[in-house]
Amino acid sequence: MDETNFPNAPVTIVAIGGGNRTNKYLEYAVRHPERLRLVGLVEPNPLRRHALAEKFGLKAAQCFEDYACFFRHPLQADAVLIATPENLHFDPCMRAIEAGYHVLLEKPIARTLDECRTIARAARSKGVIVGVCHVLRYHPYFMRIKQIVDSGELGQIISINHNAAVGIDRMTHGYVRGMWRREEITNPILISKCCHDIDFLLWITSSRCRKLASFGSLRWFRAENAPAGSTDRCIDCPIEPSCPYSAVDLYRTRRDWISNFDVPQGATIDQVIDRELREGPYGRCVFRCDNDVVDHQTIAMEMDDDVTISFTMDPFTLDDQRQTHIRLTHGEIDGDERTLRLRWFRGAREKIFDFSSIVGTPFHAGADLNLIEDFVHTLACREHDFRTSIEQSVESHRICYEAERSRLTGQTIRLDD
Ligand SMILES: NC(=O)c1ccc[n+]([C@@H]2O[C@H](COP(=O)([O-])OP(=O)(O)OC[C@H]3O[C@@H](n4cnc5c(N)ncnc54)[C@H](O)[C@@H]3O)[C@@H](O)[C@H]2O)c1
C-alpha cells in the first residue's frame, strides 16, 4: 500500500465471529496498527472472546456475546467483518448494512440466491461497500494466471479444465464429520468450498455463464458402506488400524486438522484430542455421521463468448490443491499451484513460473493479508474498488445455486433466459 496517501487515522472495524478467519485477517491489524484497528468483537465462545480481547486491548464494553446485543448498542466503527458460520451471514450482514457499516463478508454470502441478491440490493441502496472474501483473487499464483490471460500474450481463451482437489483429510474433517457436513447447517459443498473456484473462473474469463449442467452425489460416506465389524467411534473400532479415514490416525497420530480445537486453560491439546475421539463429532466413524453433502461433483459450463469450462470437485485424492488447464488460441497454460507452465504453439516456446516456495505458507500464501489490505485501502483512500464486489460474488454464487438445481433435477440450466 502506498504510505503517502494513507490517511492518519486507522480504519476501525468490529469483528462478528472470532474464530479462524477473523484471526487471520486481524493479523493485519497486528502488523499495521496505524492502518487497521479492532474496536469491537462479537463472539459467543468465552475462550475465543477473551483471547482476542486481550490481544487487542478491548474493554468489556467493546465485547459482545451475540450480535443482536451489539446492534442494539452499536459502536462507532467504519466497518464490520462477518466471519461467523455460514448459516449466520445473512442476518448480521443485513443489520450491519442497515446500521451504515461497510462490510467485509466471509464467503459464502448467504444460503440462498434470494438472500445474496437482497444483500447486494441493500448495499446499493444504503451506499455501503460489501466486499466478499474470495481469497484466490489475492493469491500470487492465481493473480499471475489472471495477469497472463489479460495480457493477451497467448490469445483468447477457448476452453478450461479446472479441478478443485479437496483432499481426503479435508473432506472427512470438514465435510463428513465437521462444520460443513450438512446442507441445512451450512450449504451444499459446491457453495461452501467451491464458490471460490467459480468466482476464479468468472474472473479469468471476464465472461458470464450462459448454460450449465452438473452431476454428483454422496456416493461413499454413507451408512451402507460401513465395513462389517466397524463401530461408531474410531477409537473403539477393530477396523481402525487399516481404515484410511481413521480419526485416531488423522488427529492423534498425524496431528493434522487440530488447529481449530479449543484448548481450555489447564488442559493440553492431547487431552482435547482424546476427548474429541471419545465424545466429540470428530471422533465419529465416517460412515456413521449425519452428513448429507455430496462427495464428488462436476459442472459443465458454456460462457457468453462460447468458451467452455469443465469443473470438478474431487475429495478422493491425497492432493489438496487446484489444477487448471487453460487452452487459448495461441497456446496453453497449465498449473497446479506449484508450477505454472505457459506453452506457445508457434516456436515451441515455453515459460515456467515456480510457486513451490509459497505452497502451504501461512495466510493462504499471504492472500488473506492482501485481501484485508485491499479492503482497508478501499475504505481509507476511496481510490479504487474492492477486488470482489458483492455483485460479482452474487454472480458466482448464482452459478453454484443453479448447478445444484441442475444436479438435483437432471436438467441443463439456461442462465440467460
Ligand atoms: N475465504 C476463505 O478462504 C475461507 C476459509 C475458511 C472458512 N471460510 C468461511 O469463513 C467463515 C468462518 O469460518 P471459520 O473457519 O473462521 O470458522 P470458525 O468456527 O473458526 O469461526 C466462526 C466463529 O463464529 C462464532 N460464532 C458462532 N455463532 C456466532 C454468533 N451468533 N455471533 C458471533 N459469532 C458467532 C463461533 O463461536 C466461531 O468462533 C465461514 O463462513 C467459512 O465458510 C472462508
The ligand as a MOL file (V3000), in Angstrom:
LIG
                    3D

  0  0  0     0  0            999 V3000
M  V30 BEGIN CTAB
M  V30 COUNTS 44 48 0 0 0
M  V30 BEGIN ATOM
M  V30 1 N -12.2330 -17.2730 2.4870 0
M  V30 2 C -11.7240 -18.4260 2.8400 0
M  V30 3 O -10.7400 -18.8880 2.2950 0
M  V30 4 C -12.3620 -19.1990 3.9550 0
M  V30 5 C -11.6910 -20.2820 4.5400 0
M  V30 6 C -12.3150 -20.9540 5.5990 0
M  V30 7 C -13.5660 -20.5460 6.0240 0
M  V30 8 N -14.1980 -19.5090 5.4090 0 CHG=1
M  V30 9 C -15.5300 -19.0560 5.8430 0
M  V30 10 O -15.3580 -18.1880 6.9710 0
M  V30 11 C -16.4700 -18.3160 7.8570 0
M  V30 12 C -15.9410 -18.6030 9.2470 0
M  V30 13 O -15.1680 -19.7830 9.1990 0
M  V30 14 P -14.0500 -20.0870 10.2870 0
M  V30 15 O -13.1740 -21.1220 9.6910 0
M  V30 16 O -13.4580 -18.8330 10.8010 0 CHG=-1
M  V30 17 O -14.9510 -20.7640 11.4080 0
M  V30 18 P -14.6920 -20.7600 12.9990 0
M  V30 19 O -15.6070 -21.7650 13.5570 0
M  V30 20 O -13.2420 -20.8710 13.2870 0
M  V30 21 O -15.1610 -19.2960 13.4390 0
M  V30 22 C -16.5070 -18.9030 13.4620 0
M  V30 23 C -16.7270 -18.1950 14.7830 0
M  V30 24 O -18.0440 -17.6460 14.8100 0
M  V30 25 C -18.5060 -17.7560 16.1540 0
M  V30 26 N -19.9540 -17.6150 16.2160 0
M  V30 27 C -20.8970 -18.5930 16.2090 0
M  V30 28 N -22.1110 -18.0340 16.3340 0
M  V30 29 C -21.9310 -16.6950 16.4070 0
M  V30 30 C -22.8140 -15.5880 16.5730 0
M  V30 31 N -24.1390 -15.7480 16.6580 0
M  V30 32 N -22.2880 -14.3420 16.6230 0
M  V30 33 C -20.9440 -14.1630 16.5480 0
M  V30 34 N -20.0610 -15.1820 16.4170 0
M  V30 35 C -20.5590 -16.4250 16.3400 0
M  V30 36 C -18.0150 -19.1180 16.5960 0
M  V30 37 O -18.0090 -19.2450 18.0160 0
M  V30 38 C -16.6140 -19.1300 15.9850 0
M  V30 39 O -15.6250 -18.6520 16.8830 0
M  V30 40 C -17.3520 -19.4130 7.2810 0
M  V30 41 O -18.3830 -18.8310 6.5440 0
M  V30 42 C -16.4220 -20.1490 6.3520 0
M  V30 43 O -17.0680 -20.7750 5.2550 0
M  V30 44 C -13.6160 -18.8360 4.4110 0
M  V30 END ATOM
M  V30 BEGIN BOND
M  V30 1 1 1 2
M  V30 2 2 2 3
M  V30 3 1 2 4
M  V30 4 1 4 5
M  V30 5 2 4 44
M  V30 6 2 5 6
M  V30 7 1 6 7
M  V30 8 2 7 8
M  V30 9 1 8 9
M  V30 10 1 8 44
M  V30 11 1 9 10
M  V30 12 1 9 42
M  V30 13 1 10 11
M  V30 14 1 11 12
M  V30 15 1 11 40
M  V30 16 1 12 13
M  V30 17 1 13 14
M  V30 18 2 14 15
M  V30 19 1 14 16
M  V30 20 1 14 17
M  V30 21 1 17 18
M  V30 22 2 18 19
M  V30 23 1 18 20
M  V30 24 1 18 21
M  V30 25 1 21 22
M  V30 26 1 22 23
M  V30 27 1 23 24
M  V30 28 1 23 38
M  V30 29 1 24 25
M  V30 30 1 25 26
M  V30 31 1 25 36
M  V30 32 1 26 27
M  V30 33 1 26 35
M  V30 34 2 27 28
M  V30 35 1 28 29
M  V30 36 1 29 30
M  V30 37 2 29 35
M  V30 38 1 30 31
M  V30 39 2 30 32
M  V30 40 1 32 33
M  V30 41 2 33 34
M  V30 42 1 34 35
M  V30 43 1 36 37
M  V30 44 1 36 38
M  V30 45 1 38 39
M  V30 46 1 40 41
M  V30 47 1 40 42
M  V30 48 1 42 43
M  V30 END BOND
M  V30 END CTAB
M  END
